[in-house]
Amino acid sequence: MGKFVIKATKTGFTFSLKAGNGEIVAIGGEVYNALASCKNGCESVMKNAPVAAVEDQTVEGFAAEKCPKFEVYNDKKGEFRFRLKATNGQVICASEGYTSKASCKNGIESVKKNAVDAPIELPE
């Protein structure tokens, strides 16, 4: 089972979603000013990830999906990444760069699976 890990930074709070093996599969889309807001970000991922469609922006003429959705895209280095957008269109989490699209899509499946009932680990 996965878990959300909230960390305090100099400017606020961030979160990451870790899979059962401890690997980070997604990081929060922003730095939150308040701990409660960061927890809400985690809960938004829990709610949106399992029902989100996948929009593959690396394919020419891709079909635009309605939010919530995972967007698969190429970054400046040519690596594959995904970001999860909530129903309001705001990015709520994003991935690291992957060398293959298949790995990127596996990352999306991992977020969908691990976010559902993941406990939220608060900073000490």
C-alpha positions in Angstrom: 0.0 0.0 0.0 1.2 3.5 -0.8 1.4 6.5 1.4 1.5 10.3 1.1 4.4 11.9 2.9 4.1 15.6 3.8 7.4 17.5 4.3 7.9 21.0 5.7 10.1 23.3 3.6 11.4 26.8 4.2 8.4 28.2 2.3 5.6 25.8 3.3 4.6 22.2 2.8 5.0 19.7 -0.1 3.9 16.1 -0.5 4.9 13.0 -2.4 3.1 9.8 -3.0 5.2 6.7 -2.3 4.4 3.2 -3.6 4.5 0.2 -1.2 8.2 -0.3 -2.1 9.1 3.2 -1.0 9.6 4.6 -4.5 8.2 8.1 -5.1 5.6 7.8 -7.9 4.3 11.4 -7.8 5.0 14.7 -6.2 2.6 17.5 -5.3 2.0 20.2 -7.9 2.8 23.1 -5.6 4.2 24.3 -2.3 1.3 24.9 0.1 1.4 27.7 2.7 -0.6 25.7 5.3 -0.4 22.1 6.4 -4.2 21.8 6.0 -4.0 22.9 2.4 -1.3 20.3 1.7 -3.5 17.6 3.3 -6.3 18.8 1.0 -3.9 18.3 -2.0 -3.3 14.7 -0.9 -7.0 14.1 -0.6 -7.6 15.6 -4.0 -5.1 13.1 -5.5 -6.9 10.3 -3.7 -10.3 11.4 -5.1 -9.2 12.3 -8.7 -6.5 9.7 -9.5 -8.8 6.6 -9.6 -11.3 8.1 -12.0 -9.0 10.2 -14.2 -8.8 9.5 -17.9 -5.4 9.4 -19.6 -4.7 12.1 -22.3 -1.6 11.1 -24.4 -0.3 14.5 -25.6 2.7 12.7 -27.3 0.4 11.4 -30.1 -0.4 13.7 -33.0 -4.1 14.7 -33.0 -4.6 13.3 -29.5 -8.2 13.4 -28.1 -8.6 16.0 -25.4 -10.1 14.5 -22.2 -12.2 16.2 -19.6 -10.7 16.8 -16.2 -9.9 15.0 -14.0 -7.2 13.6 -16.2 -3.6 12.4 -16.4 -1.7 14.2 -19.2 1.2 12.3 -20.7 3.7 14.7 -22.4 7.4 15.0 -23.4 9.6 17.4 -21.4 12.5 19.5 -22.7 14.9 16.5 -22.4 12.5 14.4 -24.5 11.5 12.2 -21.5 7.9 11.2 -20.8 6.1 12.7 -17.8 2.6 12.9 -16.5 0.7 15.4 -14.5 -2.7 14.9 -12.8 -5.2 17.6 -13.2 -8.2 17.9 -10.9 -11.8 18.6 -12.1 -11.0 22.4 -11.9 -8.0 21.9 -14.2 -5.4 22.6 -11.5 -2.2 20.3 -11.5 -2.3 18.4 -8.3 0.6 16.1 -8.8 3.3 15.3 -11.4 5.9 12.6 -12.2 9.6 12.3 -12.7 10.9 11.9 -16.2 10.7 8.4 -17.8 12.7 7.2 -20.8 9.8 5.2 -22.2 6.1 5.9 -22.6 5.3 2.4 -21.2 7.1 3.2 -17.9 5.3 6.5 -17.7 1.9 4.8 -18.1 3.0 2.3 -15.4 3.6 5.3 -13.2 0.1 6.5 -13.8 -1.3 3.0 -12.9 0.8 3.1 -9.7 -0.6 6.5 -8.7 -4.2 5.2 -9.4 -3.6 2.1 -7.3 -1.5 3.6 -4.4 -3.5 6.9 -3.9 -6.9 5.4 -3.2 -6.6 4.6 0.5 -3.1 5.9 1.2 -2.5 7.2 4.7 -1.1 10.7 5.1 2.2 10.9 7.0 2.6 14.3 8.6 5.9 16.1 9.3 7.4 15.7 12.8 
